[in-house]
Amino acid sequence: MDVFVYFLLETLIVGLMILGLYASKKHFGIGLLFIFLGTLQFFQTILSGNVYNLYFDVFLFSPGSTLIFISTLFGVLLILRNESIIKVRSAVYGIVLSNIILVFLSYISLEQILSDNYSRNTTFLAEIFNFDINLFFIGITLLYLDMILIMFIFRYLESKFPKNYFLQFFGASVITSVLDSVLFYTLNFYSELNYSEMMIGNVAGKILVSFILSSLFAFYFVINPQKENKRKALKIKDIIMIINFTTSGKR
């Protein structure tokens, strides 16, 4: 099967899973979505460091830094759309904490693998758990900033185009992901010969995922009007409360 078909299948599975967990919150609460977003961080790290495919003989990118990355941002936007500041803050810092803990557990696992000869597939596992710490923490920092930025953009677009769900998700995602790619690859790979190729491929992958998930999410909200979404557009002070751990009685 063509790698592009696999990529589309992955995107649909992850997108439908996020929407399904969000839709089931009345029965199970929002916690299941939080757990799923945290689980995605492991796959994002593993895939971003090891799995790359060439699409249409032009664009080279990893499903980890495109599909999983964009899916995480979309999950945060779903929580932002109808949940309280405390829950949005929990999602943002839970995702950041998941990534940080993953680094330390991976380092410990690597030392366990290399400490004796009893582990199986040691060469393969050593490559999987051997992360570039600098790249990883730059990525985590950018991910945190991305989650804050996309909330600003999304709420702005939502206030300007309240009925255009596709534009809300797609516009916020594309602007944020393009900035993320430019910063990440410029900070880490600017001196590399294939710098432009890597960055363009990553941007193309993120835009593709953004288009698919925006279409999927827009369709969901068209057929499921959110009657409970009666709160006013998020203001700067609200996002500041997400960052500085203050809260409001109304939210």
C-alpha positions in Angstrom: 0.0 0.0 0.0 1.3 3.5 -0.9 2.8 5.4 2.0 0.4 8.3 1.4 -2.6 6.0 1.9 -1.1 4.9 5.2 -0.6 8.5 6.2 -4.3 9.4 5.4 -5.4 6.3 7.4 -3.3 7.4 10.4 -4.7 10.9 10.2 -8.3 9.8 10.0 -7.8 7.3 12.9 -6.3 9.9 15.2 -8.7 12.6 14.2 -11.8 10.4 14.7 -10.4 9.2 18.0 -9.9 12.8 19.3 -13.5 13.7 18.2 -14.9 10.5 19.6 -13.3 11.0 23.0 -14.5 14.6 23.0 -18.0 13.7 22.0 -18.2 11.1 24.8 -17.2 13.5 27.6 -20.8 13.6 28.8 -20.5 9.9 29.7 -16.8 9.6 30.6 -15.7 13.1 31.3 -12.8 14.9 29.5 -10.1 12.8 31.2 -10.0 10.2 28.4 -9.1 12.9 25.8 -6.4 14.1 28.2 -4.9 10.6 28.4 -5.0 10.1 24.7 -3.2 13.4 24.0 -0.6 12.4 26.6 -0.1 9.0 24.9 0.3 10.7 21.5 3.4 12.5 22.9 5.3 9.1 23.1 4.5 8.3 19.5 5.4 11.8 18.4 8.9 11.5 19.9 9.5 8.0 18.5 8.2 8.7 15.0 9.8 12.1 14.7 13.2 10.6 15.4 12.9 7.5 13.3 10.2 7.4 10.7 10.3 9.5 7.5 8.6 9.0 4.2 8.8 10.7 0.8 5.4 11.8 -0.5 4.8 12.5 -4.2 8.5 12.2 -4.8 8.9 15.8 -3.4 8.0 16.2 0.3 9.9 14.4 3.0 8.4 14.4 6.5 7.6 12.3 9.5 4.1 11.5 10.7 5.4 12.3 14.2 6.3 16.0 13.6 3.2 16.5 11.3 0.3 14.3 12.1 0.8 13.9 15.9 1.9 17.5 16.3 -1.1 19.0 14.6 -3.4 16.5 16.3 -2.2 17.6 19.7 -2.9 21.2 18.8 -6.4 20.3 17.6 -7.1 18.4 20.8 -6.1 21.5 22.8 -8.5 23.7 20.6 -11.4 21.3 21.3 -10.8 21.7 25.1 -10.4 25.4 24.7 -13.7 25.7 22.8 -16.0 24.6 25.5 -14.1 23.9 28.7 -12.9 26.0 31.6 -9.5 27.8 32.0 -8.5 25.2 34.5 -9.1 22.3 32.1 -7.3 24.1 29.3 -4.4 24.8 31.6 -4.4 21.1 32.6 -4.2 20.0 29.0 -1.4 22.4 28.1 0.8 21.7 31.1 -0.1 18.0 31.0 1.2 17.7 27.4 4.4 19.6 28.3 5.0 17.5 31.4 4.4 14.3 29.4 7.2 15.2 27.1 9.6 16.1 29.8 8.9 12.9 31.8 9.4 11.0 28.5 12.9 12.4 28.1 14.0 11.3 31.6 12.3 7.8 31.4 13.9 7.3 28.0 17.3 8.2 29.3 16.9 5.7 32.2 15.7 3.0 29.9 18.7 3.6 27.6 21.0 3.1 30.6 19.2 -0.1 31.5 19.5 -1.4 28.0 23.3 -0.7 27.9 24.0 -1.9 31.4 24.1 -5.6 30.7 23.6 -8.2 28.0 20.2 -9.6 29.1 18.0 -7.2 27.1 16.8 -8.1 23.7 17.2 -6.1 20.5 19.6 -3.8 22.3 20.9 -2.0 19.2 17.4 -1.2 18.0 16.2 -0.1 21.4 19.3 2.0 22.0 18.6 3.9 18.8 14.9 4.4 19.7 15.6 5.8 23.2 18.7 7.8 22.3 17.3 11.4 21.9 19.1 14.6 21.1 18.4 16.5 24.3 18.9 19.9 22.7 16.5 19.2 19.9 14.0 17.7 22.3 13.9 20.7 24.7 13.8 23.2 21.8 10.8 21.2 20.5 9.1 21.2 23.9 9.5 24.9 24.3 8.2 25.6 20.8 5.2 23.2 21.5 4.3 25.2 24.6 4.5 28.5 22.7 2.5 26.9 19.8 -0.3 25.9 22.1 -0.5 29.4 23.6 -0.3 31.1 20.1 -2.9 28.9 18.5 -5.4 29.8 21.2 -5.0 33.5 20.4 -5.4 32.9 16.7 -8.3 30.5 17.0 -10.3 32.7 19.3 -9.7 35.7 17.0 -10.9 33.8 14.0 -13.8 32.4 15.9 -14.9 36.0 16.8 -14.5 37.2 13.2 -16.0 34.1 11.5 -18.3 32.5 14.1 -20.0 30.1 11.6 -16.9 29.1 9.5 -15.6 26.2 11.6 -13.2 25.1 8.9 -11.5 28.5 8.7 -11.2 28.7 12.5 -9.3 25.4 12.8 -7.4 25.6 9.5 -6.3 29.2 9.8 -5.1 28.9 13.3 -3.3 25.6 12.6 -1.6 26.7 9.4 -0.3 30.0 10.9 1.0 28.3 14.0 2.5 25.3 12.3 4.3 27.3 9.7 5.9 29.5 12.4 6.8 26.4 14.3 8.5 24.7 11.4 10.5 27.9 10.4 11.7 28.4 14.0 12.5 24.7 14.7 14.5 24.1 11.5 16.2 27.4 11.6 17.3 27.0 15.1 18.5 23.4 14.6 19.3 22.8 11.0 20.1 26.1 9.3 23.6 25.1 8.5 22.6 21.8 6.9 22.6 21.5 3.1 19.0 20.1 3.1 17.7 22.8 5.5 15.1 24.1 3.0 14.1 20.7 1.9 13.4 19.5 5.4 11.5 22.6 6.4 9.4 22.7 3.2 8.5 19.1 3.6 7.5 19.5 7.2 5.4 22.6 6.4 3.7 20.7 3.5 2.9 17.7 5.8 1.4 20.0 8.5 -0.7 21.9 6.1 -2.1 18.6 4.7 -2.9 17.3 8.2 -4.5 20.7 9.1 -6.7 20.5 6.0 -7.9 17.0 6.7 -8.5 17.5 10.4 -10.1 21.0 9.9 -12.6 19.4 7.4 -13.3 16.6 9.8 -13.8 18.9 12.8 -15.8 21.4 10.9 -18.2 18.6 9.7 -18.6 17.5 13.3 -19.6 20.9 14.6 -21.9 21.5 11.6 -23.9 18.4 12.4 -23.5 18.8 16.2 -24.2 22.5 17.1 -22.6 23.3 20.4 -25.5 24.8 22.4 -23.4 24.7 25.5 -20.8 27.0 24.0 -22.2 30.3 25.3 -19.1 31.9 26.7 -17.6 35.0 25.3 -14.5 35.1 23.0 -11.3 34.4 25.0 -9.6 37.6 25.9 -5.9 38.3 26.5 -6.4 38.2 30.2 -8.0 34.8 30.0 -5.0 33.3 28.2 -2.7 35.0 30.7 -4.6 33.2 33.4 -3.8 29.9 31.7 -0.1 30.8 31.8 0.2 32.3 35.2 -2.0 29.9 37.2 -4.7 32.4 38.2 -8.3 31.7 37.6 -11.8 33.2 37.3 -15.0 32.3 39.0 -16.9 32.3 35.8 -14.5 30.0 34.0 
